[in-house]
Amino acid sequence: MITLLQAQGAAGGGGMSFLFMMVIIFAIMWFFMIRPQQKKQKEIQNFRNSIVKGSKIVTAGGIYGTVKDIDEAANTLKVEIANGICITVDKGSVFASPQANIQ
């Protein structure tokens, strides 16, 4: 009878250890996976809010171009992809161009 009670007492301590390990694993996942993704999303949103005429962009589909007009009401951009050729894209599908800093 005493051995059974000792075994149950030891198992109870293991539950607390398991809970502690789960908290540690969640903290590590948040720090290395969720937090950087949130930071990147915030940077992309800040870029989208700062787009002006003449900004160089790349769309989610990989189309490079220069912003010619912005329609805030429809949340769209008119993008020139070649001389005289413009397309309209949703502002949510725009990312900063790697060549944005090159003039």
C-alpha positions in Angstrom: 0.0 0.0 0.0 2.8 2.4 0.8 4.6 1.7 -2.4 1.4 2.5 -4.4 1.1 5.9 -2.7 4.8 6.6 -3.3 4.4 5.7 -7.0 1.4 8.1 -7.3 3.3 10.9 -5.6 6.2 10.5 -8.0 3.8 10.6 -11.0 2.3 13.9 -9.7 5.7 15.6 -9.8 6.1 14.4 -13.4 3.0 16.3 -14.4 4.4 19.6 -13.2 7.6 18.9 -15.0 5.7 18.2 -18.2 3.7 21.4 -17.9 7.0 23.4 -17.4 8.5 21.8 -20.5 5.4 22.6 -22.6 5.7 26.3 -21.5 9.4 26.4 -22.4 8.7 24.8 -25.8 6.0 27.3 -26.5 8.2 30.2 -25.5 11.0 29.0 -27.8 8.6 28.6 -30.7 7.2 32.0 -30.2 10.7 33.6 -29.9 12.1 31.9 -33.0 9.1 31.5 -35.3 6.1 33.7 -34.5 7.8 36.8 -33.4 10.0 37.2 -36.5 7.0 36.5 -38.8 5.0 39.3 -37.0 8.0 41.7 -37.4 8.3 40.9 -41.1 4.5 41.4 -41.6 4.7 44.8 -39.9 7.6 45.9 -42.1 5.7 44.9 -45.3 2.6 46.8 -44.0 4.7 49.9 -43.3 6.2 49.7 -46.8 2.7 49.4 -48.4 1.5 52.4 -46.4 4.6 54.4 -47.6 4.2 53.7 -51.3 4.2 56.9 -53.4 4.2 57.6 -57.2 7.6 56.5 -58.6 8.2 53.8 -56.0 9.8 50.7 -57.4 7.9 47.5 -56.4 7.5 43.8 -57.0 4.2 42.0 -56.9 3.5 38.7 -55.2 3.5 37.2 -58.8 7.0 38.5 -59.4 6.2 41.4 -61.7 8.6 44.3 -61.3 7.4 47.9 -62.0 7.1 51.5 -61.0 4.0 53.0 -59.3 2.3 55.5 -61.6 -0.9 56.1 -59.7 -2.5 55.2 -56.4 -6.2 54.6 -55.8 -6.7 54.7 -52.1 -10.5 54.1 -52.3 -10.1 50.9 -54.3 -6.8 50.0 -52.6 -5.1 49.5 -55.9 -2.0 50.7 -57.7 -1.4 51.4 -61.4 2.1 50.0 -62.1 4.1 50.6 -65.2 5.9 47.3 -66.1 7.4 48.5 -69.4 7.4 51.8 -71.3 3.8 52.8 -71.7 2.4 49.5 -70.4 0.5 49.8 -67.1 -1.4 47.2 -65.1 -3.6 47.6 -62.0 -2.7 45.5 -59.0 -4.1 45.2 -55.5 -2.0 47.0 -52.9 -2.0 43.9 -50.7 0.0 42.0 -53.4 2.9 44.4 -53.4 6.3 43.9 -51.8 9.4 46.1 -51.7 11.6 45.6 -54.7 15.2 44.4 -54.0 16.2 47.1 -56.5 14.2 49.8 -54.6 17.3 51.5 -53.3 19.0 51.6 -56.7 18.3 54.8 -58.6 
